[in-house]
Every structure is written in C-alpha cells, then in structure tokens.
Amino acid sequence: MPEARAFAPASVGNVGVGFDILGHVIEGVGDTVTVRRVDAAAAGESGVRIAAIRGTTVDLPREAASNTAGAALIAMRQALALPFGFEIEIDKGIPLGSGMGGSAASCVAALVAANALLDAPLAREALYPFALVGEAVASGGRHGDNLGPMLLGGLVLATAEHLVRIPVPTDWHSLLVHPDAVLETRRARAALQGEYALKEFVAQSANLALVLAGCHAGDAALVRAGLSDVLVEPRRAPLIAGFDAAKQAALEAGAMGASISGAGPSVFAWFETRETAQAAAGGVQAAFARAGFDSQAWVSRIDAPAARLLP
C-alpha cells in the first residue's frame, strides 16, 4: 500500500501505583496519523517528512527528529534499513499537556500506519523500541506506560524491554476527567525531585502488587486496598487545582481508587461497573468547576482496544 491511516487511543499513564510502567487505554478519544511511502531522498536527510499537523493551536515540531511520530519512524527506518521514506500527517484529538498520553498516541499511530506499509509488517511488540525513541523526544525519558497499552490494548505492564498485558474483568470501567488546564510533563517531573524514604517505596510496591493481583483474580477488594499512590501523587497534587476535591468525589461515588492520570492534570478513577463510573462523572466535574475549570469526561472499559488501522 502507498498510504495507511491509524488511530491510537488516549491512555492513563502510571495508574497511580505504577509510575512509568503501568497504563491502560481510554476509548472515545485519540490521535489519527496518516503515513505514506515516499522516495527517501525526497523526504529529506532523515527520510521522514512531516507534511501537516492539525487539531492543535500550539506549534508542534515539524522537524521529524524533534517530533514524537517523526522520531519513531526515523528509528524504524534505521533499524530495518528501509530503502524508502515516510511522509506523515498528524490529526491531534488529545489535548496537549493533559496527562492523557497525547505524545505517545501520535507516535504509536504513526508506527501502526507505517508498519502496514512494510513489505513484511512486524508484530506489535516489535514496534515498542521505536515507540520508546519517539516518547523520549517529548518527555525526555524512555518510559512505556502510555505506549504499551496503546500498542496492545487494555492494562499493560511496560518495562524497558517487555510488554505484559494484565487481565482485567470486562465489567470494570475507568472514568477520566480532564480539566481545561495544561500541566507540562517536564514540570510535573520536576516536582518529583528530592529525597524519598525507603518506607514509601515499600508501601508503593505493596500497593502495585495488590492492584496487579486484584486484576488477575478479578478481586475488587484487593484493588481497593492497593490503588493508592503514596509516592508520586503527594508531590504532584499541589500542581493541580481542584485535585483533592475531584479525587474525593470519585471515592465517595464508589471508586476502587482514584489518582492523577499520567503527569496530570487529568484525574482517573476505577469502578466495578460502567453505570457507577457514569454516575460519578458529574461530581468529579463539579469539583473542578468549583476550582474554576470546565472539564471533559470519558467513561471507558479498562480492557479497551489498542491502536488500529482505519479504512
């Protein structure tokens, strides 16, 4: 094929207790990327050219090496020694600086589309190293908590070299609320500088283990016991106006747990049914409204689909 188009969904990075290594996708919102096979020389020195970026009022990098999607396809070309180049068009659907995996979505959508143009397409897991290169351009680090679930779907444990999809009961849903505010990933990471007590790491490890065990067993009680971020959330919450009230509203509505999505300012909460997640949305949005922010809300299966090719 000379051209392919792919959609990558938004995601909840960290899932509170799995900083940089755990994430899940969100249905209903994402980025779309169109990729074309072109003559390598015509695409410039890198062999990758970004022809258009739409859906944002912010000037995102048009130089391929400085763009998450472009950098990922450059890495793919080099690793596979491809004789052709790529041209990219990006349609943003995820708000920038939202904590919803926007940079990762453009990167993954570009890779899924480009992979369809290869003479011998790769398995999804084989795209992961290229995605890590793209994500590092945006965040400054090679972490896969957003990339993994976008590539495989559902809830994924993403280490430096492995992607492991974690089973989750089909009835469990996530509520994601995004206040109309921007929190840059680099600023959110700067808030994490400083000293940590060993007991904090022990508590966070225990909570992560409880959440993973609860997902495998379909045991909501274990997830309720563990879905509490004692390591990162206390340091980032002060950056998000209305966060404490929004989290409390979710918990009072029956959430198994709630925390910051990715670097923020979005907030996520897990529920045992779609109905309870939908019923909780109004209270969480009202909390942000009291802090002076309009917001958007999405309710999604936690075990939601991965990035996909579009007709």
C-alpha positions, 0 to 999 in steps of 0.5 A: 500500500502507498498510504495507511491511516491509524488511530491510537487511543488516549491512555492513563499513564502510571495508574497511580501505583505504577509510575512509568510502567503501568497504563491502560487505554481510554476509548472515545478519544485519540490521535489519527496519523496518516503515513505514506511511502515516499522516495527517501531522498525526497523526504529529506536527510532523515527520510521522514517528512512531516507534511501537516499537523492539525487539531492543535493551536500550539506549534508542534515540531515539524522537524521529524527528529524533534517530533514524537511520530517523526522520531519513531519512524526515523528509528524504524527506518534505521533499524530495518534499513528501509530503502524508502521514506515516510511522509506523515500527517498528524490529526491531534484529538488529545489535548496537549499537556493533559496527562492523557498520553497525547505524545505517545498516541501520535507516535504509536499511530504513526508506527501502526500506519507505517508498519502496514506499509512494510513489505513484511509488517512486524508484530506489535511488540516489535514496534515498542523500541521505536515507540520508546525513541519517539516518547523520549523526544517529548518527555525526555525519558524512555518510559512505556506506560502510555505506549504499551497499552496503546500498542496492545490494548487494555492494562499493560505492564511496560518495562524497558524491554517487555510488554505484559498485558494484565487481565482485567474483568470486562465489567470494570470501567475507568472514568477520566476527567480532564480539566481545561488546564495544561500541566507540562510533563517536564514540570510535573517531573520536576516536582518529583525531585528530592529525597524519598524514604525507603518506607514509601517505596515499600508501601508503593510496591505493596500497593502495585502488587495488590492492584496487579493481583486484584486484576488477575483474580478479578478481586475488587477488594484487593484493588481497593486496598492497593490503588493508592499512590503514596509516592508520586501523587503527594508531590504532584497534587499541589500542581493541580487545582481542584485535585483533592476535591475531584479525587474525593468525589470519585471515592465517595461515588464508589471508586476502587481508587482514584489518582492523577492520570499520567503527569496530570492534570487529568484525574482517573478513577476505577469502578466495578461497573460502567453505570457507577463510573457514569454516575460519578462523572458529574461530581468529579466535574463539579469539583473542578468547576468549583476550582474554576475549570470546565472539564471533559469526561470519558467513561471507558472499559479498562480492557479497551482496544489498542491502536488500529488501522482505519479504512 
